[in-house]
Every structure is written in structure tokens, then in C-alpha cells.
Amino acid sequence: MVAGQDDPVVQHRRLRLELRRLRQESGLTQRDVAREMDWSTSKLVRIESGEVRISSNDLRALLRHYGVRGKQRIDAFVDMARAARKETLTDFRDVYSSAFLKFIGFETSARIIRVYDSLLVPGLLQTEQYARNVLATAGPGRVGYTSSDGSTAAASIAERRWLVRRRRQELHDRDDPPDMFFVLDEAVIRRRVGGTEVMREQLARLLEWQRRPHITLRILPFELGAYPGMRRPFMMLDFLSPSDDELLYLEDVDEDESTLQDSPEKTGFFIDLFLRLEERALAAQDSCRLIEAAIREMR
């Protein structure tokens, strides 16, 4: 379900970033290009922002305008556009927002994943029982569809959401998984989601995850008091190709209000915020000791 470099979502983003780069290297504004192509400016804006997909004919014309030559190079762009037009992740639109589904479409092609959360263990690190308790209390999902007898199919929605979460965790089993950095508030390891036994199992799993070479987990202790950014969880992706901008996912209580952003101004701010949170957090070894203490206290 989640895919890598060939995923349509990944190809769509790569294409629009390449087109934006070509325009900027040509020294042209969106208004300049739209006028020469006899397009509305809003059409080019929507193409570069990812709101619409570009047709092969329009793409070839745009590449000619940017001075792109060579059949092999042009064909590579056209193949990218065709791949981007394929649908993906549609089976889960009733239980997750489009922004989140796009984000996990990119996740498997990331080189670095950064996650901050002040309330819950991130999905990439959750045990099944912890996840099911979270999902069971998350409400009926975006659409809130009902079963044939009229009752809300919350159990079915939770099951489908867990399927997505489990498949995301397959990242850990790759030969070369992305580097993952997690910064969590101490409240995350103190809140007994699902009860004492479920939470003890989850905390023990966090210690196991911490031993994986691609995972770094650090805790912001209560003694810090208030700190910048503590109210809103976020996730960030960094990619191998320097032409792929960082990607930011900002979570909201109302999932439909969560946003996916890749503007350098926004991502730059949150990268800086994440680094500042890491500076304030306990070192990895001290974070493990705090988790171990939380486990002992639950006995």
C-alpha cells in the first residue's frame, strides 16, 4: 500500500518540483511563462503547487519553452507525468485525510524521518495493542460511515487504520531503512493508554526500538516546564535527492485541518524547531533510563 520511488504521489511531487526548478533557472516568473504559453497564470500555479496534474502534451510544450532538449530527457519527464497520474492510496480515503495519505506515500522514499509528539507514541513505534486502543478512541473517522443496521462502523475503521499503521512499520525491516529521529514529551511515556499492561508492553518496545541503529529516541522531561512548539505534533521527511524539498506534516485535532507543506520557509522553521527540541531533550541513554523508570513505577 505504501510505495517507494515509483509511487504516483512521489512521482507527482518530483515532477512539479522539477518544473518549478526549470522555470526558476530560466529566470522566468509564473506570469511570464503563462503569458508565453497562452495559459492563465492560475493554471501554472496549480501545476507547480500540485493541485492539478499536467497532460503529456502540455508538458512537452512547457519543456520546449524551458529549453529542455533530447528525446531521452523529455521522455523521462513524460514517463514521470504518466506515473503521477495513476491513482494510489484510494482505498483508505474514508478513514484518513488526503494530506496524511499523501504523506505516507512519500514516507518510504525518505532518507530521514523526524517526528515530534507531546501526547502519544508515534505510529511508527506503536505496538498493536497500544495502537488499537488509540484508534478505538479516535472517533469514527473522516466520513463516519455506518453499517447496514445503522450503527457506526468504528471497529471496522479502527481495523483499517491499524492496517495502514502496520504497513508503515515495514520500513523498519528494510535492508537500508531511513534514519528516524523521535522527540517525545515525557507525558507520552506516562499516559497509560490501554491500561498498565498495554503501556508496559509499549514502553518495553520503545526500548527495543532504541537499540535499532536507524532509530534515535529522546525524551523531553517534565522538569523543562513549557518549551517552544509543545502544543502541536509534527512529522518531517528529508529526501536523498537535493532537488526534493523537505516535506512537513502538521497534525491537527481535526484531521481534515492537518496540512502537508513543502515551502522552504515553513519546513526551515520546523527543522530549526526540531533541532532546538533535540537540544533540550535528554540524551538517548538518559531517555532510556527514564523509560525504564516509568516501567518500574507501573508495577
PyMOL commands that set and color helices and strands:
alter all, ss='L'
color gray80, all
select helices_A, chain A and resi 8-25+30-37+41-49+56-65+71-84+90-92+98-107+123-125+128-136+154-173+186-190+196-210+222-224+255-257+264-280+284-297
alter helices_A, ss='H'
color red, helices_A
select strands_A, chain A and resi 110-117+179-185+215-220+234-239+247-250+259-261
alter strands_A, ss='S'
color yellow, strands_A
deselect
rebuild
show_as cartoon
